[in-house]
Amino acid sequence: MGKPSENTIDYYIQPNKILCSIYGLWPTDEERTTSKQVLAVVHLVISVIIVCSVFVPEVIILTTKWRDLSILAGAGTLTLTMTQFLFKTIYLTTKRDTAHRLLVELRSLWVTTDDPVERQSYEVFAYWGRISTIGFFMSAVGSTSLFLVTATLDCFEDVENSNRTNRHLPYDVWQELDFLKSPEFEVIYACQILATLNACCAVCGMDGMCWTTILYLSGQFRLITTWLNNIGVEMNYKPHPKDCSVKVAADLVKCIRHHQRLSKVVKDVNSLLIPIIFIQLLTSGVQICLSGFAVLSNNGGDNLLKFSCFLSSVLVQLVMYCWPGEILIQESQEVGYAAYLGVPWYQLPPAYRRQLMLIILKSQDGCSISALTFKSLGCHTLTSVFNTGSSYFALLRKMQDTSS
């Protein structure tokens, strides 16, 4: 996989492509031979099977030991994470062609302007998406590594002490491991490590591509704002505004057409991401509740550190979904402000004023990413999910106090 040029969008989505390709999930960019298509399908199937080697036992222990709140918190947190991940995998696999068409459209938007200064309007947002993906991947790797490292250290300690009383898997899927002899224990241990690495790469790649796309579209709206400000500057410095009416009209038409195109792309992105974001937000509140309960239920030791880091990763993931959505709303509304305040519309002929009014009217509500019951993705969504998680947490604490 060659390194793309920094002047293309492929440079900024390269981390997402690498992480998704490790798992075997990425919309094809070119025509593949039959053999390569078969290998890609086999790669994805094997990766899903490896992940299910952790998911299925977690579901079993959750259904059999759900009355134990400590097990409910630990196994439930991991089960929800795997459920999110497998849903995204299945959904995006069925929507692979739609995702590919959207990727082609994003590449086409990149060459909207040849001016390096104007291109910075969306380059900076694409850069934020790239950095966010890398940062989230490091956070996820750090969180999952704690589960692997603590289990590995305990295994080494047991080998040195010639006993197996304290050995455990990275993710506990059985309460008693005495019946697991070598090499069964080592095989299950290796499968959990592979499942963790596959899931970590895929989640970071898929989620990173979602918010990188939203940020990139926010930058495209900022490009329109830049165009409108340039129109205003040009008109203010012209001694006779009517002399530049032809160029102003052409620039206004360009802004209107690009705004219409972006509105359509946002609708396409929204249509593709609605199920993913809905499931993510719906389960994030429960994740915050269970992982927070697991943190408070452990007065010390490895579990406290592990679930604290896991909770921080869940919060980072939630913020990284809501933050780009808020930026998209702000940048799309900023277009209307630039059209009204930045352009001396009172100097334009009536026909051009009507063109400018179209941009202002369409920008009043702004463009946003919705998720069924969540009307728009933004900072208020973050607050709503936190409130939901707090309510579930209070319920668990009440159940714990009642049982004790």
C-alpha positions as CSV (number, residue, x, y, z in Angstrom):
1,M,0.0,0.0,0.0
2,G,1.8,3.1,-1.3
3,K,1.9,6.4,0.6
4,P,-0.5,8.8,-1.1
5,S,0.3,12.4,-1.8
6,E,-0.5,14.9,1.0
7,N,-2.5,16.9,-1.6
8,T,-5.2,14.3,-1.9
9,I,-7.9,13.1,0.5
10,D,-6.4,9.6,0.4
11,Y,-3.6,10.9,2.6
12,Y,-6.0,11.9,5.3
13,I,-8.1,8.7,5.2
14,Q,-5.1,6.4,5.0
15,P,-5.2,5.5,8.7
16,N,-8.8,4.4,8.3
17,K,-8.0,2.4,5.2
18,I,-5.1,0.6,6.8
19,L,-7.1,-0.3,10.0
20,C,-10.1,-1.5,8.0
21,S,-7.9,-3.4,5.6
22,I,-6.3,-5.3,8.5
23,Y,-9.8,-6.5,9.3
24,G,-10.7,-7.1,5.7
25,L,-13.4,-4.4,5.4
26,W,-12.8,-1.6,3.0
27,P,-14.8,-0.5,-0.1
28,T,-12.8,-1.6,-3.2
29,D,-11.1,1.2,-5.1
30,E,-10.4,-0.6,-8.3
31,E,-11.6,-3.6,-10.2
32,R,-10.5,-6.8,-8.5
33,T,-10.0,-10.2,-10.0
34,T,-12.2,-13.1,-8.9
35,S,-9.4,-14.6,-6.8
36,K,-8.8,-11.3,-5.0
37,Q,-12.5,-10.9,-4.3
38,V,-12.6,-14.5,-2.9
39,L,-9.6,-13.8,-0.7
40,A,-11.1,-10.6,0.6
41,V,-14.3,-12.4,1.6
42,V,-12.3,-15.2,3.3
43,H,-10.3,-12.7,5.1
44,L,-13.4,-10.9,6.4
45,V,-15.1,-14.2,7.4
46,I,-12.0,-15.4,9.3
47,S,-11.8,-12.1,11.2
48,V,-15.5,-12.3,12.2
49,I,-15.1,-15.9,13.4
50,I,-12.1,-14.9,15.5
51,V,-14.0,-12.0,17.1
52,C,-17.0,-14.3,17.7
53,S,-14.7,-16.6,19.7
54,V,-14.9,-13.9,22.4
55,F,-18.4,-12.6,21.7
56,V,-20.3,-15.9,22.0
57,P,-18.8,-17.0,25.3
58,E,-19.4,-13.6,26.7
59,V,-23.1,-13.8,25.7
60,I,-23.3,-17.2,27.4
61,I,-21.8,-16.1,30.7
62,L,-24.0,-13.0,30.6
63,T,-27.2,-15.0,30.1
64,T,-26.3,-17.5,32.8
65,K,-24.8,-15.2,35.4
66,W,-26.8,-12.0,34.8
67,R,-28.0,-11.8,38.4
68,D,-24.4,-11.2,39.6
69,L,-24.0,-7.5,39.1
70,S,-20.2,-7.6,39.0
71,I,-20.4,-10.2,36.1
72,L,-23.2,-8.2,34.5
73,A,-21.0,-5.1,34.5
74,G,-17.8,-6.8,33.2
75,A,-19.3,-9.1,30.7
76,G,-22.1,-6.7,29.7
77,T,-19.6,-3.9,28.8
78,L,-17.6,-6.2,26.5
79,T,-20.7,-7.8,25.0
80,L,-22.1,-4.4,24.1
81,T,-18.8,-3.4,22.5
82,M,-18.7,-6.5,20.4
83,T,-22.4,-6.1,19.5
84,Q,-21.7,-2.6,18.2
85,F,-18.7,-3.8,16.3
86,L,-20.4,-6.8,14.7
87,F,-23.5,-4.7,13.7
88,K,-21.2,-2.2,12.0
89,T,-19.4,-5.0,10.2
90,I,-22.5,-6.6,8.9
91,Y,-24.2,-3.3,8.0
92,L,-21.2,-1.9,6.1
93,T,-20.6,-5.2,4.3
94,T,-24.1,-5.0,2.9
95,K,-23.6,-1.3,2.0
96,R,-20.2,-1.7,0.5
97,D,-21.2,-0.4,-2.9
98,T,-22.9,2.7,-1.3
99,A,-19.8,3.4,0.7
100,H,-17.7,3.1,-2.4
101,R,-19.8,5.6,-4.3
102,L,-19.7,8.0,-1.4
103,L,-15.9,7.6,-1.3
104,V,-15.7,8.5,-5.0
105,E,-17.8,11.6,-4.3
106,L,-15.5,12.7,-1.4
107,R,-12.5,12.4,-3.7
108,S,-14.4,14.5,-6.3
109,L,-15.1,17.2,-3.8
110,W,-11.4,17.4,-3.0
111,V,-10.6,19.0,-6.4
112,T,-13.4,21.6,-6.1
113,T,-10.7,24.3,-6.0
114,D,-7.1,24.6,-7.2
115,D,-6.3,27.5,-5.0
116,P,-4.0,26.3,-2.2
117,V,-5.3,29.0,0.2
118,E,-8.9,28.1,-0.4
119,R,-8.1,24.4,-0.1
120,Q,-6.9,25.0,3.4
121,S,-10.5,25.5,4.3
122,Y,-11.2,21.8,4.2
123,E,-7.6,20.4,4.5
124,V,-7.5,21.5,8.1
125,F,-10.7,19.6,8.9
126,A,-9.4,16.5,7.1
127,Y,-6.2,16.8,9.1
128,W,-8.3,16.8,12.3
129,G,-10.0,13.7,11.2
130,R,-6.7,11.9,10.6
131,I,-5.3,13.0,13.9
132,S,-8.5,12.0,15.7
133,T,-8.4,8.5,14.2
134,I,-4.8,8.0,15.2
135,G,-5.5,9.3,18.7
136,F,-8.5,7.1,19.2
137,F,-6.6,4.1,18.0
138,M,-3.9,4.8,20.6
139,S,-6.5,5.2,23.3
140,A,-8.2,1.9,22.3
141,V,-4.9,0.0,22.1
142,G,-3.9,1.3,25.5
143,S,-7.2,0.2,27.0
144,T,-7.2,-3.3,25.5
145,S,-3.5,-3.8,26.2
146,L,-4.2,-3.6,29.9
147,F,-6.5,-6.6,29.7
148,L,-3.8,-8.5,27.8
149,V,-0.9,-7.4,29.9
150,T,-2.4,-8.1,33.2
151,A,-3.4,-11.6,32.2
152,T,0.0,-12.3,30.7
153,L,1.8,-11.1,33.8
154,D,-0.4,-13.4,36.0
155,C,0.4,-16.4,33.7
156,F,4.1,-15.8,34.0
157,E,3.8,-15.4,37.7
158,D,1.9,-18.7,38.0
159,V,4.5,-20.5,35.9
160,E,7.3,-19.3,38.2
161,N,5.3,-20.4,41.2
162,S,4.4,-23.7,39.6
163,N,0.7,-23.3,40.1
164,R,-2.4,-22.3,38.1
165,T,-4.6,-21.0,40.8
166,N,-4.5,-17.4,39.6
167,R,-4.2,-17.7,35.9
168,H,-7.0,-16.2,33.9
169,L,-7.8,-15.2,30.3
170,P,-7.7,-11.5,29.2
171,Y,-11.5,-11.6,29.0
172,D,-13.0,-13.9,31.6
173,V,-15.6,-16.1,29.8
174,W,-15.7,-18.8,32.4
175,Q,-15.8,-18.7,36.1
176,E,-13.7,-21.8,36.6
177,L,-10.6,-22.5,34.4
178,D,-9.4,-25.6,36.2
179,F,-10.7,-27.8,33.5
180,L,-8.7,-26.0,30.9
181,K,-5.4,-27.7,30.4
182,S,-2.6,-27.0,28.0
183,P,-2.9,-26.4,25.1
184,E,-6.6,-25.5,25.4
185,F,-5.9,-22.6,27.6
186,E,-3.1,-21.3,25.3
187,V,-5.3,-21.7,22.2
188,I,-8.2,-19.7,23.8
189,Y,-5.7,-17.1,25.0
190,A,-4.3,-16.6,21.5
191,C,-7.7,-16.4,20.0
192,Q,-8.7,-13.6,22.4
193,I,-5.5,-11.7,21.6
194,L,-6.2,-12.0,17.9
195,A,-9.9,-11.1,18.4
196,T,-8.9,-8.0,20.4
197,L,-6.4,-6.8,17.8
198,N,-8.9,-7.3,14.9
199,A,-11.8,-5.7,16.7
200,C,-9.6,-2.7,17.8
201,C,-8.4,-2.0,14.3
202,A,-11.8,-2.4,12.7
203,V,-13.6,-0.2,15.3
204,C,-11.1,2.6,15.0
205,G,-11.0,2.3,11.2
206,M,-14.8,2.4,10.8
207,D,-15.5,5.0,13.5
208,G,-12.6,7.1,12.3
209,M,-13.9,7.1,8.7
210,C,-17.3,8.2,10.0
211,W,-16.2,11.3,11.8
212,T,-13.4,12.1,9.2
213,T,-16.2,12.2,6.6
214,I,-18.3,14.6,8.7
215,L,-15.4,16.8,9.5
216,Y,-14.4,16.9,5.8
217,L,-17.9,18.0,4.8
218,S,-17.7,20.7,7.4
219,G,-14.6,22.0,5.7
220,Q,-16.4,22.1,2.4
221,F,-19.0,24.4,3.9
222,R,-16.2,26.6,5.2
223,L,-15.0,26.7,1.6
224,I,-18.3,28.3,0.6
225,T,-17.9,30.8,3.4
226,T,-14.4,31.6,2.1
227,W,-15.8,32.2,-1.4
228,L,-18.6,34.5,-0.1
229,N,-16.1,36.5,1.9
230,N,-13.9,36.8,-1.2
231,I,-16.9,38.1,-3.1
232,G,-17.5,40.7,-0.4
233,V,-13.9,41.8,-0.4
234,E,-13.9,42.2,-4.2
235,M,-17.1,44.2,-4.3
236,N,-15.9,46.5,-1.5
237,Y,-12.7,47.3,-3.3
238,K,-14.3,47.9,-6.7
239,P,-15.1,51.6,-7.2
240,H,-18.1,50.6,-9.4
241,P,-19.7,47.3,-8.3
242,K,-21.8,47.0,-11.5
243,D,-18.5,46.6,-13.4
244,C,-17.9,43.3,-11.7
245,S,-21.5,42.1,-11.8
246,V,-20.7,39.3,-14.3
247,K,-18.0,37.8,-12.2
248,V,-20.0,38.3,-9.0
249,A,-22.9,36.5,-10.6
250,A,-20.7,33.6,-11.7
251,D,-19.2,33.3,-8.2
252,L,-22.6,33.4,-6.6
253,V,-23.9,30.6,-8.9
254,K,-20.8,28.6,-8.0
255,C,-21.6,29.0,-4.3
256,I,-25.2,28.0,-4.8
257,R,-24.4,24.9,-6.9
258,H,-21.7,23.8,-4.4
259,H,-24.1,24.3,-1.5
260,Q,-26.7,22.2,-3.2
261,R,-24.2,19.5,-4.0
262,L,-23.0,19.5,-0.3
263,S,-26.6,19.3,0.9
264,K,-27.1,16.2,-1.2
265,V,-23.9,14.6,-0.1
266,V,-24.8,15.2,3.6
267,K,-28.1,13.5,3.0
268,D,-26.3,10.5,1.4
269,V,-23.9,10.3,4.4
270,N,-26.8,10.7,6.8
271,S,-28.7,7.9,5.0
272,L,-25.6,5.6,5.3
273,L,-24.7,6.4,8.9
274,I,-28.1,6.6,10.6
275,P,-28.2,3.0,11.7
276,I,-24.5,3.0,12.9
277,I,-24.9,6.2,14.9
278,F,-28.2,5.2,16.3
279,I,-26.9,1.9,17.6
280,Q,-23.7,3.7,18.9
281,L,-25.6,6.3,20.8
282,L,-28.3,3.8,22.1
283,T,-25.7,1.5,23.6
284,S,-23.1,4.1,24.7
285,G,-25.3,5.1,27.7
286,V,-25.5,1.5,28.8
287,Q,-21.7,1.1,28.3
288,I,-21.0,4.2,30.4
289,C,-23.3,2.8,33.1
290,L,-21.8,-0.7,33.2
291,S,-18.2,0.3,32.9
292,G,-18.7,3.0,35.6
293,F,-20.3,0.5,37.8
294,A,-17.4,-1.9,37.2
295,V,-15.0,0.9,38.2
296,L,-16.8,1.7,41.5
297,S,-17.3,-2.0,42.3
298,N,-13.6,-2.6,42.3
299,N,-11.9,-1.0,45.3
300,G,-8.5,-1.7,43.9
301,G,-6.4,-4.0,41.8
302,D,-6.1,-4.7,38.1
303,N,-9.9,-4.5,37.4
304,L,-10.1,-0.9,38.6
305,L,-7.4,0.2,36.2
306,K,-8.7,-1.9,33.3
307,F,-12.3,-0.6,33.5
308,S,-11.2,2.9,34.2
309,C,-9.2,3.0,30.9
310,F,-12.1,1.2,29.1
311,L,-14.5,3.9,30.4
312,S,-12.2,6.6,29.2
313,S,-12.1,5.0,25.7
314,V,-15.9,4.8,25.6
315,L,-16.1,8.5,26.5
316,V,-13.6,9.4,23.8
317,Q,-15.5,7.4,21.2
318,L,-18.7,9.2,22.1
319,V,-17.2,12.6,22.0
320,M,-15.6,11.9,18.7
321,Y,-19.0,11.2,17.2
322,C,-20.7,14.2,18.7
323,W,-18.0,16.8,18.2
324,P,-17.9,16.6,14.3
325,G,-21.7,16.7,14.2
326,E,-21.6,20.0,16.1
327,I,-19.0,21.4,13.8
328,L,-21.0,20.5,10.8
329,I,-24.0,22.4,12.1
330,Q,-21.9,25.4,12.9
331,E,-20.1,25.5,9.6
332,S,-23.2,25.0,7.5
333,Q,-25.0,27.9,9.4
334,E,-21.9,30.1,9.1
335,V,-22.5,30.1,5.3
336,G,-25.7,32.1,5.8
337,Y,-24.0,34.6,8.1
338,A,-21.2,35.1,5.5
339,A,-23.8,35.6,2.8
340,Y,-25.7,38.2,4.7
341,L,-22.9,40.0,6.6
342,G,-19.9,39.4,4.3
343,V,-21.4,40.3,1.0
344,P,-22.8,43.8,0.3
345,W,-26.0,42.4,-1.0
346,Y,-27.6,45.9,-1.1
347,Q,-25.3,46.8,-4.0
348,L,-26.4,43.8,-6.1
349,P,-29.2,43.9,-8.7
350,P,-32.5,42.2,-7.6
351,A,-31.7,39.0,-9.6
352,Y,-28.4,38.5,-7.7
353,R,-30.0,39.3,-4.4
354,R,-32.5,36.4,-4.9
355,Q,-29.6,34.1,-5.6
356,L,-27.9,35.1,-2.4
357,M,-31.2,34.7,-0.5
358,L,-31.3,31.1,-1.6
359,I,-28.1,30.4,0.2
360,I,-29.3,32.3,3.3
361,L,-32.6,30.4,3.5
362,K,-31.0,27.0,3.1
363,S,-28.4,27.8,5.7
364,Q,-30.8,28.9,8.4
365,D,-31.5,25.4,9.7
366,G,-28.0,24.2,8.8
367,C,-27.0,20.6,7.8
368,S,-26.8,17.9,10.5
369,I,-26.4,14.2,11.0
370,S,-29.4,12.7,12.6
371,A,-30.0,9.3,14.2
372,L,-33.7,8.4,14.3
373,T,-34.7,9.4,17.9
374,F,-31.6,11.7,18.1
375,K,-32.7,14.6,15.9
376,S,-29.2,15.9,15.3
377,L,-25.7,14.9,16.3
378,G,-24.1,17.5,18.5
379,C,-23.1,18.6,22.0
380,H,-26.7,18.2,23.3
381,T,-26.6,14.6,22.2
382,L,-23.6,14.0,24.4
383,T,-25.5,15.4,27.4
384,S,-28.5,13.2,26.6
385,V,-26.4,10.1,26.5
386,F,-24.7,11.0,29.8
387,N,-28.1,11.5,31.4
388,T,-29.2,8.1,30.2
389,G,-26.1,6.5,31.5
390,S,-26.5,8.2,34.9
391,S,-30.1,6.9,35.1
392,Y,-29.1,3.3,34.4
393,F,-26.2,3.6,36.9
394,A,-28.5,4.8,39.6
395,L,-30.7,1.8,38.9
396,L,-27.8,-0.6,39.2
397,R,-26.7,1.0,42.5
398,K,-30.2,0.7,43.9
399,M,-30.3,-3.0,42.9
400,Q,-26.9,-3.5,44.5
401,D,-28.1,-1.9,47.8
402,T,-31.3,-4.0,47.7
403,S,-29.5,-7.3,47.2
404,S,-27.0,-6.5,50.0
